[in-house]
Amino acid sequence: MLCIGIESTAHTLGVGIVKDGKVLANEKSMLFEYGIHPRKTADHHADVFPEVLQAALDKAGEAIGKSKAPSGSLGLAKIDRIAFSQGPGIGPCLRISAAAARAIGATFGKPTFGVNHCVAHIEISKHATGLDDPLVLYVSGGNTQVIIKKGKYYRVLGETLDVGIGNMLDVFARDLGSRGVERDGAKVKNARDIEMLALKAKKYVPLPYTVKGMDASFSGMLTHAQRLAGKETAEDLCFSMQETGYASLCEVTERALALTGKKQVLVCGGVAQNKRLQGMVKEMAKEWGCEFGVASNEYNADNGAMIAYVGTLMGRTRALPISKCVPIQKYRTDQFGI
C-alpha cells in the first residue's frame, strides 16, 4: 500500500510517502523567521506545495525503481490513499494540507484520511525505535503531555497547564533576540538557539519550578526569566530554563512510570531533539530499569512521513468524504483512535 501524507500544522509543509511501513520519501519546506505568522506561513505552504510534492514523488519513484524498474517520478494515480494532518495546529496552516488532500482525493478518486498530528509523532517514533508499549513524553511547541495507549486510544496522564514547553523556549529566545542577543552572528529566535547558548553557561539561576500532580506549568518560569534578562547572562538563563523545565518533565514522567509500571519510555516531538532533555529522560528511565527510545531528528521535527505512516494504519472504513476533509484546530491526542 502506497500512502502519501501531507503535514502543515505549523511552520513546516511536509510531504511523505510510505509503502508497507517503509518511508520512501520525506520532503519538507519550513518558514520560521521570527516566530510564526499564521497567514504568511500558510501562504508559504501553498506556494511551495507543488515543488515539495514533486520532490517527494521523484524520490519515492527512485526508491521503488531500485527494486523494480523503471525508476523515476511516481504518479499520483499510483498512490493508494491520502492522509493529511487534520489537527491540532494553526488554522490557516492546517487548511493547506486539508485543501491539498481534498484536491488530490477528488481528482484521483482516492480514499482520504484525517490524522491527528500528535498521534502521528508517537506512532512514527514507536516504529523507528521498535518500542511497542511505551510511556510517552510528547514535547513540542504547542503540546507537552505524558501519554499511554489503552486500547485504540491514547490517554493523557498529565500535561502542561498553560503553555507548551517548546513555545515557552521559543518566546524566551525571541525576547533575547529583541534585546540584541546573538548566536553565530544572527539574532536568537528559537529553542535551538536556547540549547546552544546553554552549553556556554557558568551557573544555574533559580527559577520557579511548578509541578501539580501529573501536570506542569511553565508560564511562571518564563515571566521570571524575562524579568532577569539583562541582569543575568543569556547563557546562564538559557541553561537554567532547560534544567528547570526538563526536571519538571522528568518528575511527571517518573510519577507516570510509578503509576503504570511501564518498562519502556519514549520521548518524541520537536523538543525531543534537545540532547539535554534526551539525556535526562534516558537517565531517569535507566534508574527505573526501563528501555529508552527516541527517534532521529527527521521524525521528531514535523514531517509528512509520520502522517503517511499513520494513514497506512487506519482501516479503510475511516476514509473521509471530501466534505469532511477539514481542519480540527483543537484536536486532542485522546480523541483519535488507531
C-alpha positions in Angstrom: 0.0 0.0 0.0 1.3 3.4 -1.0 0.2 6.3 1.2 1.0 10.0 0.8 1.0 12.2 3.9 0.7 16.0 3.9 1.7 17.9 7.1 1.0 21.6 7.6 0.1 22.2 11.3 2.6 25.0 11.9 5.9 26.2 10.4 6.5 23.1 8.2 5.0 22.0 4.9 5.9 18.3 4.6 5.0 15.6 2.1 5.9 12.0 2.9 5.3 8.7 1.0 5.2 5.4 2.8 4.8 1.9 1.4 4.1 -1.0 3.7 5.7 0.7 6.7 8.8 1.8 4.8 9.4 5.6 4.3 10.2 6.2 0.6 10.2 10.0 0.7 10.1 12.7 3.4 10.4 16.1 1.8 9.7 19.5 3.5 10.0 23.2 3.5 9.9 25.3 6.6 9.2 29.0 7.3 10.2 30.1 10.8 11.5 33.6 10.7 10.8 35.3 14.0 8.0 33.2 15.3 5.1 32.1 13.1 2.8 34.5 11.4 -0.3 32.3 10.5 -1.3 33.8 7.2 2.3 34.4 5.9 3.2 30.8 6.9 0.1 29.4 5.2 0.9 31.4 2.0 4.4 29.9 2.1 2.9 26.4 2.4 0.6 27.0 -0.5 3.4 28.4 -2.7 5.9 25.6 -2.1 3.4 22.7 -2.1 3.8 21.8 -5.8 7.6 21.8 -5.5 7.7 19.7 -2.3 5.0 17.3 -3.7 7.0 16.7 -6.8 10.3 16.2 -4.9 8.5 13.5 -2.8 7.1 11.8 -5.9 10.5 11.8 -7.5 12.3 10.4 -4.5 9.6 7.7 -4.0 9.9 6.8 -7.6 13.6 6.4 -7.4 13.2 4.3 -4.2 10.8 2.0 -5.9 13.0 1.9 -9.0 15.8 0.4 -7.1 13.9 -2.8 -6.7 11.5 -2.6 -9.6 12.4 -0.9 -12.9 11.8 1.7 -14.3 12.7 4.3 -11.8 11.6 7.9 -11.9 8.8 10.1 -10.7 5.9 8.4 -9.1 2.5 9.5 -10.4 -0.3 10.5 -8.0 -2.6 8.0 -9.8 -0.4 5.2 -8.4 -1.0 6.3 -4.8 -3.5 4.1 -2.9 -4.5 6.5 -0.2 -4.1 10.1 1.0 -3.5 11.2 4.6 -3.4 14.8 5.9 -2.7 16.5 9.3 -6.2 17.3 10.5 -5.1 18.9 13.7 -4.2 20.2 16.2 -2.5 23.3 14.8 -2.7 26.8 13.4 -5.9 27.3 11.5 -4.6 28.9 8.3 -1.7 26.4 8.1 -4.0 23.4 8.6 -6.2 24.5 5.8 -3.4 24.0 3.3 -3.0 20.2 3.9 -6.8 19.8 4.0 -7.2 21.6 0.7 -4.4 19.6 -0.9 -5.9 16.3 0.3 -9.3 17.3 -1.0 -8.0 18.2 -4.4 -5.9 15.1 -4.8 -8.6 12.8 -3.4 -11.3 14.3 -5.7 -9.1 14.3 -8.8 -7.9 10.7 -8.5 -10.7 9.2 -6.5 -8.5 8.0 -3.7 -9.6 7.4 -0.1 -8.6 10.3 2.2 -7.8 10.1 5.9 -7.5 12.8 8.6 -4.7 12.2 11.0 -4.0 13.6 14.5 -0.6 15.3 14.4 0.3 14.3 18.0 -0.5 10.6 17.5 1.5 10.7 14.2 4.6 11.9 16.2 4.1 9.0 18.6 3.4 6.3 16.1 6.4 7.1 13.8 8.6 7.3 16.8 7.4 3.9 18.0 8.0 2.5 14.5 11.5 4.0 14.3 12.6 2.8 17.8 10.9 -0.5 17.9 9.1 0.2 21.2 5.7 -1.3 21.3 4.1 -0.2 24.6 5.9 2.8 25.9 5.1 5.6 28.3 5.3 8.6 26.1 6.6 12.0 26.9 5.4 14.1 24.0 7.0 17.6 23.9 6.6 20.1 21.1 5.9 23.8 20.5 2.2 23.6 21.3 2.0 20.4 23.3 3.5 18.9 26.4 1.9 15.6 27.5 2.6 12.3 29.3 0.7 9.6 27.5 0.0 5.9 27.4 -2.1 3.8 25.0 -5.1 2.0 26.2 -7.0 0.0 23.6 -7.4 2.0 20.4 -6.9 5.4 22.2 -4.1 7.3 23.8 -4.7 8.5 27.3 -3.2 11.7 28.6 -2.0 11.2 32.2 -0.5 14.7 32.6 0.1 17.8 30.6 1.0 21.5 30.7 -1.5 23.7 32.4 -0.6 26.7 30.3 2.0 26.9 27.5 3.8 24.1 25.7 7.5 23.9 26.7 8.6 24.4 23.1 6.6 27.6 22.8 8.0 28.8 26.2 11.5 28.3 24.9 10.8 30.0 21.6 9.1 33.0 23.3 12.1 33.5 25.5 14.5 33.1 22.6 12.7 35.8 20.7 12.7 38.0 23.8 16.5 37.6 24.0 16.8 38.3 20.3 14.8 41.6 20.7 17.4 42.5 23.3 20.2 42.0 20.8 21.5 38.6 21.9 23.0 36.7 19.0 24.4 33.3 18.2 26.8 32.8 15.3 26.1 36.3 14.1 22.3 36.1 14.0 19.7 37.1 16.5 18.5 34.4 18.8 15.0 33.3 17.8 14.1 29.7 18.7 14.6 26.8 21.1 17.6 25.5 19.2 19.4 28.8 20.0 18.5 28.3 23.7 20.1 24.8 23.6 23.3 26.1 22.1 23.6 29.1 24.4 23.0 26.9 27.4 26.2 25.0 26.6 28.2 28.1 27.5 26.6 28.8 30.9 28.7 29.2 34.0 26.0 28.9 36.7 22.4 28.0 37.5 19.9 30.8 38.2 17.0 29.7 40.4 13.7 29.8 38.5 10.1 28.9 39.5 9.5 25.2 39.4 5.9 24.2 39.1 4.5 20.6 39.2 1.0 20.0 40.2 0.4 16.2 40.5 0.9 14.9 37.0 0.8 18.3 35.4 3.4 21.0 34.8 3.3 24.8 34.3 5.9 26.9 32.5 4.4 30.4 32.4 5.8 31.5 35.8 9.3 30.4 34.8 9.1 32.3 31.5 7.9 35.5 33.2 10.6 35.3 35.9 13.3 34.6 33.3 12.2 37.6 31.2 12.5 39.8 34.2 16.0 38.6 34.9 17.1 39.2 31.3 19.8 41.8 31.3 20.6 41.1 35.0 21.9 37.6 34.4 23.7 36.4 31.3 21.7 35.0 28.4 23.8 31.8 28.6 23.0 31.2 32.3 19.3 31.9 31.9 19.1 29.5 28.9 20.8 26.8 30.9 18.6 27.4 33.9 15.4 27.3 31.9 16.4 24.0 30.4 17.4 22.5 33.7 14.3 23.6 35.5 11.8 22.8 32.7 13.2 19.5 31.8 13.5 18.5 35.5 9.7 19.1 35.9 9.1 16.9 32.8 11.2 14.1 34.3 9.3 14.3 37.5 5.9 13.9 35.9 7.2 11.2 33.7 8.7 9.4 36.7 5.4 9.6 38.5 3.6 8.1 35.5 6.1 5.2 35.5 5.4 4.6 39.1 1.6 4.6 38.4 1.7 2.5 35.2 4.6 0.1 35.7 5.6 0.6 32.1 9.0 -0.8 31.1 9.6 1.5 28.1 9.9 5.2 27.9 9.7 7.2 24.6 10.3 10.9 24.2 9.0 12.4 20.9 8.0 15.7 19.3 10.0 18.8 18.2 11.6 19.4 21.6 12.7 15.8 21.8 15.6 16.8 19.5 17.2 18.5 22.5 20.2 16.5 23.7 19.9 17.6 27.3 16.3 16.5 27.5 17.2 13.2 25.9 20.0 12.7 28.4 17.8 13.5 31.5 14.9 11.3 30.5 17.3 8.4 29.5 19.0 8.6 32.9 15.6 8.6 34.7 14.5 5.6 32.6 17.7 3.7 33.4 17.1 4.2 37.1 13.7 2.5 36.7 15.1 -0.3 34.6 13.2 0.9 31.5 14.2 0.8 27.9 14.6 4.3 26.5 13.8 5.4 22.9 13.9 8.5 20.8 13.6 8.7 17.0 16.0 10.6 14.8 15.5 14.3 14.4 13.9 13.7 11.0 10.9 12.2 12.6 10.8 14.4 15.7 10.6 17.5 13.6 7.3 18.0 11.9 7.2 15.8 8.7 4.9 14.3 6.2 6.2 10.7 6.6 4.6 10.4 10.0 1.2 11.4 8.6 1.6 8.9 5.8 2.6 6.2 8.2 -0.5 6.6 10.4 -2.5 6.7 7.2 -1.4 3.2 6.4 -2.5 2.0 9.8 -6.1 3.3 9.5 -8.9 1.0 8.5 -10.4 1.8 5.1 -13.8 2.5 6.7 -12.3 5.6 8.3 -11.8 7.3 5.0 -13.5 10.7 5.0 -15.9 12.1 2.4 -14.4 15.1 0.7 -16.7 17.4 2.5 -15.3 16.2 5.9 -11.7 16.8 5.0 -11.5 19.9 7.1 -9.2 21.0 9.9 -9.9 20.3 13.6 -7.8 23.1 15.2 -8.1 21.8 18.8 -7.8 18.0 18.0 -6.7 16.4 21.3 -4.4 13.4 21.4 -7.0 11.4 23.3 -9.7 12.0 20.7 -8.0 10.0 17.9 -8.1 6.2 18.0 -5.9 3.8 16.0 
